[in-house]
Amino acid sequence: MADSKHFSENQFTIKEVIGNLSEWLAFFLSQWKILILAGIVGLGLGALVSIVKKPVFHAETSFVLEEGEGGGIGQMSGLASLVGVNLGSLGSTSGLFQGDNIMELYRSDRMLAETLLSEFNESQLLIDRFVEFQELDKKWAAKVDFATLDFSIPRENFTVTQDSVVKEVAKLIRENQLSVAKPDRKLSIIQVSISSKDELFAKAFNERLVEKVNTFYLETKTKKTGENLSILQTQADSVRSILDESIGAYASATDRVPNANPLLSSATVESRKRQIDVQATGAVYQEIVKNLEIAKVNHRNNSPLIQIIDSPRLPLKRSEIRLVKGMVLGAIITGILVLFGLYFRRLYQKHVQES
């Protein structure tokens, strides 16, 4: 195959590549005035941005979540079913609230709304503070008259406009300011962070949100076992009352025939009946008390442990574009944009206008 070639005619040689690079370098150097002007403009824009853009404050809370270990309670049986208690549910929980799901609670509309409607100080709610520093009263002036809205009234008395404002503010926080994550998926540590231009709002909102969500989680996680424990406690109190009455009745029946004739069995029938009632009720009470103690232990084991590790403290961590950094970034970005502009203009002149 004598006609085969190692290189096609369309391939560039190293000499041609070096020549093209030299040509482009000479072109860009010839435009030094434009590049210097672009750098100066970039410095000015970067300085302006660093001055105008407000710093962002970050309030962060981290805590350990240890799920409760609901053990089996197969030993609860027998008379417990007679009092109408489903003891089998005391040792198990549904998969509704697992460790990862608490993270979704932090993003839910309900938790965010309840937090927004909590107090920031004696005269202001968190939602009022948010509207103030975000200037939503000016941005949404065409749609909402905030002067007529009072968010301190009960939630069930809210108008459609008030509910809509709360929902939109919660959406803004969830999408732009709230971060809930696990630093390591293997660990049980959860971090909740709020980023805001208002330092005091970020701290207060973070603290209220963590408090409300963790309380709701604990109450819901133990609600089922708590309800069964309450029913079992009520039944134990009721049986104890019946036992006390039976003991009193047995004593009265015995007192009525203090010296019964052993040859006349009918005289002791009433006292024997009362004695059987006491023995039967005592056996029932004994079983219920045993099951009640097991249920208490199981309820405690099922309760998750939430231990705060770090909480936000003033002054909060802040992120901002400093003057020197802003000027350098502004000059670099503007210079790159101008280089691209000169490059494409040069290509247009060479390949479009010349053809």
C-alpha positions in Angstrom: 0.0 0.0 0.0 2.4 2.6 -1.3 -0.2 5.3 -1.5 -1.1 5.2 2.2 -0.1 8.3 4.3 0.5 8.6 8.0 -1.1 12.1 8.1 -4.2 13.4 6.3 -4.1 16.7 4.5 -6.5 18.2 7.0 -4.3 17.6 10.0 -2.2 20.4 11.6 1.5 20.3 12.0 3.2 21.5 15.2 4.6 24.4 13.2 1.2 25.5 12.1 -0.2 25.3 15.7 2.7 27.4 17.0 2.1 29.9 14.2 -1.6 30.2 15.0 -0.9 30.7 18.7 1.7 33.3 17.9 -0.8 35.1 15.6 -3.5 35.1 18.3 -1.1 36.3 21.0 0.1 39.1 18.8 -3.5 40.1 18.1 -4.5 40.2 21.8 -1.4 42.2 22.6 -2.4 44.7 20.0 -5.6 45.2 21.9 -3.9 46.0 25.1 -5.8 49.3 25.5 -9.1 47.5 25.4 -7.9 44.9 27.9 -6.6 47.4 30.3 -9.8 49.4 30.1 -11.8 46.1 30.7 -9.6 45.4 33.8 -10.3 48.9 35.2 -14.0 48.5 34.6 -13.9 45.1 36.2 -12.1 46.5 39.2 -14.7 49.1 39.6 -17.6 46.7 39.2 -16.1 44.3 41.7 -15.6 47.0 44.2 -19.2 48.2 43.7 -20.5 44.6 44.2 -18.5 44.1 47.4 -19.8 47.4 48.8 -23.4 47.0 47.9 -23.9 43.2 48.6 -24.7 42.7 52.2 -22.9 39.9 54.2 -24.8 36.7 54.8 -24.9 35.2 58.4 -25.1 31.5 59.0 -26.8 30.1 62.1 -26.2 26.3 62.5 -27.4 23.7 65.0 -26.1 20.2 65.0 -27.5 17.3 67.1 -27.3 13.6 67.5 -30.5 11.6 66.9 -30.5 8.1 68.4 -33.6 6.1 67.6 -35.4 4.3 70.4 -35.1 0.5 70.4 -38.5 -0.9 70.9 -38.0 -4.5 72.1 -40.4 -7.3 71.7 -43.0 -7.8 74.4 -44.1 -11.3 73.7 -44.4 -11.9 77.4 -47.4 -9.6 77.5 -50.3 -11.9 77.1 -53.1 -13.5 79.0 -55.4 -11.2 80.9 -54.1 -8.0 79.2 -56.3 -8.8 76.2 -59.3 -8.9 78.5 -59.0 -5.2 79.3 -59.0 -4.2 75.7 -55.4 -3.2 75.3 -53.4 -4.1 72.2 -50.1 -4.7 73.9 -48.4 -6.0 70.8 -48.3 -2.4 69.5 -46.4 -1.2 72.5 -43.1 -2.7 71.3 -43.2 -1.7 67.7 -43.4 1.5 65.7 -44.4 2.0 62.1 -41.8 3.1 59.6 -43.4 6.5 59.5 -40.7 8.3 61.5 -37.2 7.1 60.8 -34.0 9.1 61.2 -34.0 10.5 57.7 -37.6 11.6 57.9 -36.9 14.2 60.6 -34.9 16.0 57.9 -38.1 16.3 55.8 -40.0 17.7 58.8 -37.6 20.6 58.8 -38.6 21.4 55.2 -42.3 21.0 55.7 -44.7 23.9 55.4 -46.3 23.2 58.8 -43.0 23.4 60.7 -41.8 26.5 58.8 -45.1 28.3 59.2 -45.3 27.6 62.9 -41.8 28.9 63.3 -42.5 32.0 61.3 -45.5 32.7 63.5 -43.5 32.5 66.7 -42.2 35.5 68.6 -39.0 37.2 67.6 -39.3 39.8 70.4 -42.0 41.3 72.5 -43.5 43.4 69.7 -42.6 41.4 66.6 -43.1 38.0 65.1 -40.4 36.2 63.0 -42.5 36.7 59.8 -42.8 40.4 60.5 -39.0 40.6 60.9 -38.5 38.7 57.7 -40.8 41.0 55.7 -39.1 44.0 57.1 -35.4 43.2 56.3 -36.3 41.5 53.0 -38.5 44.6 52.1 -41.3 42.4 50.9 -43.8 45.1 51.7 -42.2 47.1 48.8 -41.6 44.1 46.5 -45.1 42.7 46.9 -46.8 46.1 47.3 -48.9 45.5 44.1 -50.4 42.3 45.5 -50.3 42.6 49.3 -51.0 45.4 51.7 -48.9 44.3 54.7 -50.2 47.3 56.8 -53.6 45.5 57.1 -52.2 42.1 57.9 -52.0 41.0 61.6 -50.2 37.7 61.9 -50.5 37.6 65.7 -54.2 36.4 65.6 -55.0 32.7 65.8 -54.1 30.8 62.7 -57.6 29.5 62.2 -58.7 33.2 61.8 -56.3 33.9 59.0 -57.5 35.2 55.7 -56.6 33.7 52.3 -54.1 36.5 51.8 -52.4 35.8 55.2 -52.1 32.1 54.5 -50.7 32.8 51.1 -48.1 35.2 52.5 -47.0 32.6 55.1 -46.8 29.9 52.5 -44.7 32.0 50.1 -42.3 33.2 52.9 -41.9 29.5 54.0 -41.1 28.6 50.4 -38.5 31.4 50.1 -36.8 30.2 53.3 -36.9 26.5 52.2 -35.4 27.2 48.8 -32.9 29.9 49.6 -32.0 30.0 53.2 -32.6 26.5 54.8 -30.1 23.7 54.7 -30.7 20.3 56.5 -28.1 17.6 55.9 -26.0 14.8 57.4 -22.3 15.5 57.2 -21.8 11.7 57.0 -24.5 9.2 56.0 -23.0 6.7 58.4 -23.4 9.0 61.4 -26.5 10.0 63.3 -25.5 13.7 63.3 -27.9 16.2 61.6 -27.0 19.8 60.8 -29.7 22.5 60.4 -28.4 25.8 59.0 -30.2 29.1 58.3 -28.5 31.7 56.1 -29.8 35.2 56.2 -28.8 38.9 55.8 -30.2 39.5 59.3 -28.0 38.0 62.0 -30.6 38.1 64.8 -33.3 36.6 62.6 -31.0 33.8 61.5 -30.2 32.9 65.1 -33.8 33.1 66.4 -35.3 31.2 63.4 -32.8 28.4 63.7 -33.4 28.0 67.4 -37.2 28.1 67.1 -37.2 25.7 64.2 -35.0 23.1 65.9 -37.1 23.3 69.1 -40.5 22.9 67.3 -39.4 20.1 64.9 -37.6 18.1 67.6 -40.5 18.4 70.0 -43.0 17.4 67.3 -40.8 14.4 66.4 -40.6 13.2 69.9 -44.3 13.5 70.5 -45.2 11.7 67.3 -42.6 9.0 67.7 -43.9 8.0 71.1 -47.6 8.8 70.5 -48.7 5.2 69.8 -46.9 3.6 72.8 -48.0 6.6 75.0 -51.7 6.1 74.1 -51.5 2.4 74.9 -49.7 3.1 78.2 -52.4 5.6 79.2 -55.1 3.1 78.5 -53.3 0.4 80.5 -52.8 2.8 83.4 -56.5 3.7 83.4 -57.4 0.0 83.4 -55.0 -0.6 86.3 -56.6 2.2 88.3 -60.1 0.8 87.6 -59.3 -2.7 88.6 -57.6 -1.4 91.8 -60.8 0.4 92.7 -62.8 -2.8 92.2 -60.3 -4.7 94.3 -60.7 -2.2 97.1 -64.4 -2.5 97.0 -64.2 -6.3 97.0 -62.0 -6.3 100.1 -64.5 -4.0 101.9 -67.4 -6.2 100.9 -65.6 -9.3 102.1 -64.8 -7.7 105.4 -68.5 -6.6 105.9 -69.7 -10.1 105.1 -67.3 -11.6 107.6 -68.4 -9.2 110.3 -72.1 -10.0 109.8 -71.4 -13.6 110.9 -68.5 -13.3 113.3 -68.9 -16.8 114.9 -70.5 -18.9 112.3 -71.7 -22.4 113.3 -69.4 -24.8 111.4 -72.3 -27.2 111.1 -74.3 -24.6 109.0 -72.4 -24.0 105.7 -75.0 -21.5 104.4 -73.9 -19.0 107.0 -70.5 -18.6 105.3 -71.7 -18.6 101.7 -71.7 -14.8 101.4 -68.2 -14.3 102.9 -66.8 -17.1 100.7 -68.2 -15.4 97.6 -66.6 -12.1 98.6 -63.4 -13.9 99.3 -63.4 -15.4 95.7 -64.1 -11.9 94.3 -61.0 -10.6 96.1 -58.8 -13.4 95.0 -59.9 -13.1 91.3 -59.7 -9.3 91.2 -56.3 -9.5 92.9 -55.0 -11.9 90.3 -56.2 -9.6 87.5 -54.7 -6.6 89.1 -51.4 -8.4 89.6 -51.2 -9.2 85.9 -52.1 -5.7 84.8 -49.5 -4.1 87.1 -46.9 -6.5 85.7 -47.8 -5.6 82.1 -48.0 -1.9 83.0 -44.4 -1.9 84.2 -43.2 -3.7 81.1 -45.1 -1.1 79.0 -43.4 1.7 80.8 -40.0 0.3 80.2 -40.9 -0.3 76.6 -42.2 3.2 76.2 -38.9 4.7 77.5 -36.9 2.4 75.2 -39.0 3.5 72.2 -38.4 7.2 72.9 -35.6 8.6 70.6 -32.8 10.6 72.1 -32.0 14.0 70.7 -28.9 15.6 72.1 -27.8 19.1 70.9 -24.1 19.3 70.1 -23.7 22.8 68.8 -26.2 25.7 68.8 -25.9 29.2 67.2 -24.1 31.8 69.3 -23.4 35.4 68.5 -21.4 36.6 66.5 -22.5 34.2 63.8 -20.3 33.0 61.0 -20.6 35.4 58.0 -19.7 35.2 54.4 -19.1 38.2 52.2 -17.2 39.5 49.2 -14.3 41.6 50.6 -13.2 44.6 48.7 -9.9 43.2 47.4 -11.4 39.9 46.5 -14.3 41.6 44.7 -12.0 43.8 42.7 -9.8 40.9 41.6 -12.7 38.7 40.6 -14.4 41.6 38.8 -11.2 42.3 36.8 -10.7 38.6 35.9 -14.3 38.0 34.9 -14.5 41.2 32.8 -11.1 40.4 31.2 -12.3 36.9 30.2 -15.5 38.2 28.7 -13.6 40.8 26.7 -11.1 38.2 25.5 -14.0 36.1 24.2 -15.5 39.1 22.6 -12.3 40.0 20.8 -11.8 36.3 19.8 -15.2 36.0 18.2 -15.0 39.4 16.5 -11.6 38.4 15.0 -13.1 35.1 13.7 -16.0 37.0 12.2 -13.7 39.4 10.4 -11.5 36.6 9.0 -14.0 34.0 7.9 -17.2 36.0 7.2 -16.2 39.4 6.0 -13.2 38.2 4.0 -15.4 35.6 2.2 
